[in-house]
Amino acid sequence: MRCATVAPSSATAVAAAAKLLQVPAKQLTSALTKRSITTHGEVFVMGLSLTQAKHTRNALAMEAYRSLFEWLVRRVNTSIHPPPSPLDTPRPHRTDDHHDHNRMIGLLDIFGFEIMAVNSFEQLCINYANETLQQQFNSYVFKTEQKLYDAEGIAWEFIAFPDNVACLDLFEKRPMGLFSLLDQECRVPQGSDKALAAKYYKAFGDHHHQYNSPHPIFIATNADVRDGRFTVVHYAGPVVYDVDGFVDKNKDALVESVVELLQNSLSSILADMYDPTKNNTS
């Protein structure tokens, strides 16, 4: 296997990233291109392939974003939390401080539905999250309200709405859903995107019609099968996904050296973000 290296043309970008993260550029380069494995007390350093290095780079960016988001939420919670007051002292007969619960601001950060030029595992996860939110909306706004009207004998006209249960079933069904089959392929020692695509076509395709899918949500044309693609008909519209990178991206690409790099940063913000005593964002 040919090990990945940082191209000379990217040296400026690496230096800029290292400056922002306040870590040595050399250590950043090493964390992105190598990984350490400890076996029987011995440490072995192994080079990453180009694909693995790219996924590690992306995992670092996503980890930094995730940690920063949680840090911001924690800071906001601290800022808006009311100062202690005698009125907030729990009464002996109360099992919880209901007065404090009333002083809460709830924010829901909703994913935006994504259709890119090339849609990969990230878009699949984001669009799945949108499908679950849509189902929640359908359940509480339409189905529950209509049942309530029936129960109370209120005259109403049926409101047609797109039911995306079939789409969620495609994602979530076990053991033959998109995510379940992906997890299975990740457990195979030599698992690959090509083998994953074959599992998808076999599970959801109509073998008598060359993978013209019998599933109402999953579509794979002959050209899609050739190129490792498939289409999911979401409530917002059809999206073509490319399975390239699915298996590696579903694995934990964030190696320990990257986490240690961030933990040892000279940045006071990163030090606060990775303080184990402050990991509760709720």
ABEGO torsion letter per residue (X at the ends): XBBBBBBAAAAAAAAAAAAAAGBBAAAAAAAAABBBBBBGGBBBBBBBBAAAAAAAAAAAAAAAAAAAAAAAAAAAAAAABBBBBAAABBBAABABBAAAAABBBBBBBBBBBBBBABBBAAAAAAAAAAAAAAAAAAAAAAAAAAAAAAAAGBBBBBBBBBBAAAAAAAAABOAABAAAAAAAAAABAABBAAAAAAAAAAAABBAAAGGBBABAABBBBAAAAAAGBBBBBBAAEBBBBBABGAAAAABBABBAAAAAAAAABABAAAAAAABAAAABAX
